[in-house]
């Protein structure tokens, strides 16, 4: 059973080893450690670990919190196998069917970043107090997005009411992406997570644009081929001879 542990610890030599020893004493096998943040003398790391059976999450929290300076921010089960490169899988699916680029993106993002949902709305409708119509939504995403706080014109992690959000404007698409975590999980989005989503959206936006241009070009070529095969000519514009 794979589990993700988000741990805040002192950013000093030996602190990571203490956490690893505590996990080893609990019978955990550490598969991956990802550094999410480092500032003000502290680090936030994600540990992907496994146990032979189902671990007692309360015991895990208690044992890790007993390490001086260590705080467990969250613990949850994950389906992302270390080394599986899910980002590349997402890009491959988008490249294969670029017309569904943003639908594929919002379907995949919750699992990629350990969120509850993702959705897009029209960028022109994003404003405090607005209830923009949802364009694309993942499973468990709200049918209507209620925005309470002013948003940065750039990608940002924020808290809106009882939800942790990533807010990412999708350049030149007319869309704005939101990724949400319920407050009960207690996990803010960190800079590394935001940067990962921004990089993915930039590539996916380019793939969608290229795919759209290719589809338009193919439609034009198809019309020309049909006229050549049938001998039909394109009708003359009104008022011409």
N, C-alpha and C positions, 0 to 999 in steps of 0.2 A: 504494500500500500504506500503510494507516494504522498508525501505531505510537504507543504511549503511553510517554512517558519520565517517570519520577519522579525529580526532581532536588532535592537539598538544596543551598542556596546562602546566602551571607551576606545578611541582611536590611538592605541598605543601597542607596542610590541608585546606579544604574549596573550592579549585579550582574545583574539580569534582562537588560539590554541586552547584556552580555558573553555570556551563554548564547545569546541570540537570534543574535548575530553568529557564534558558533561553529557553530550549527546551519545558518545560511545558508551558511557556508563549506563545509559538508558536502553542500549541495544540497537541504536540507530545506525544505519549505514548512510554516510553523507555522499550524495551524488554530485552536488554542484553548489558553489557559493557565488552569489552575484552581489557586487557592491552597488548599492542604490544611491548612497549619499555619504559625503564626508565633509563635515564642517563643525566649527566650534569645539574641536577636540573629541567629537563622537562620529561613529560610522553607523550606517544602517545597512544590514546585509540580509539577503534572502538565502536561506538554506533549503535546498531540495533534498529531502531525506526519505528513507524507507525503513519500515520495521517488518519483521516476520509476520506479526499479527497487527491487530488494531491497537494503536497506542492510546493511553489515557492522556488526553490533552491537558487536563488540569495538572497531572503529575509532570508533564513535560514543561509546562509554564513554571511550576514551582521549582523544579530542579535547575532550570536555566536562570530563573530570577535569583536563585541563591548565589550565583556567581557575582562577585562584587562589580557593580556598575552596569550590569546587564538587565535589559528590560525587553520582554517579549511583546512586540506590537500586535502580532496576529499569527494565527495558525489555521491553515485550511488545506483540504485535500486538493490535489492537482492532477490533471490528466496529461500535462506537458512533460514528456519524457526528456531528460537532459540529453543533448546531442541530436535531438530529432529535427532541429532547424524549422520550426513551424512558420517563421517569417518567410522563408523561401517557398514553403508549400502554399502560403497565401498568395504570394506574387505569381507563382506558377498558375494557380487557378484564375487569377485576374487576367494574366496574359493570354490564357486560353479562351476566355470569354469576357473581353473588356467592356462589352455593353452592360454587363452586370457588375462592374467594378465596385461600386459603392455598396451595393447589396451584399456582395461577398465580403467586403471590408467590415461592415457592421455585424455580420454573422460571426466572423472569426475573432474580432477584437476581444470580446469578454474572456474567452479562454486564453488568449495570448497574454493578457495583462492581469489576469485574476480579478476581473471586474464582474459586475452583475448584468450590465447591459450596455448597448451602444446604439446611437441613432444619429440621423442627420436631419436638419431643418433648413428652410431657406435662409440664407445669410441676411437678406434684407429685413427679415422679421425678428431678428435677434435684438432684444432690448429689455431692460428691467420692467417687470410687470407684464411682459408679453406672454402669449400662449401660442407659439408658432406651430403650424401644422407639421406633422412628422412626415418626412419623405421616405426614409429607409429606417427600419428598426429591427433590432435583434429580438430573439426570444426574451421575455421578461422586461423589455423596455417599455416605458410608459407610453400610452397612446397619445397623450398630450404632455408637452414639456412646459413646466412653469418656471420662469426665470425670475428670481427675486433680486439678484445682485447685478451691478454693472459689470460688463465683461471687458477684458483687455482685447484690443484688436489683434494681439498675437496669441499664440498657443500658451495656455496657462493651466496650472492645477489650482483648484479652488474648492471652497465649500459653499454650497448653496442650500440653505435650510438644513435639512437632516441628511443631505447627500454629498458625498465627495465626488468631484467632477474633474474630468479633463475637458477643456474647451479648446477646440482646434479649428480655426477657419481654414477651409479648403480653397486655396488660391485659384481664381479664374474658373470656378465651378458654380458659383452661386449657392454653395452649400456650407453649412457649419456643422462640424462633428462634435458630439458630446459622448463621453464614456463615463459611466456612473458606478459607484460603489455605495451600497447602503451603509448608513451610519453605524448600524449594529456591528459591522465587520471591524470598524474602528481603524481603518487603514487609509491614510492620506496617500495620494499619488506623489511619488518622488520624481526628481528631475530626470533620472535615468529612464524611468517609464515614459515620461512625457517625450523625451528626446527620441525614444524608440518609435513611438506612435507618429511623431512628426516626420521622421525619415520614411516610414512606411507610407504615410499619406502622400508625401511628395512623389514617391515612385509610382504609386497607384494612380495618382492624378495624371501623371505623364502617360502611363499605359492606357488610361481611359481616353485621353485626348488623341493619342496615336491610333487607337482602335477605332474611334469615331471617324477620324479622317480617312482611315483605310476603308471603312464601311461605305462612306460617301463616295470615295473614288471607285470602289467596286460596283456600286449601284450605277454610277455614270458609265463605266465600261460595259456593264451588263446591258444597259439601254442601247448603247452604240452597237453592240454585237447583235442584239435582237433586230434592230433596224436593218443591219447589213444582211442578216439571214432571211428576213421577210421581205426585203425590198421596200419597206415602208420608210418614209421620210418624216422627220419631225415636222409637225404642223407649223406653217408660217405664222408669225406674229400678226395680230389683228392690225389691219391698215397697211399691210405690205403686199407686194405682188411678186 
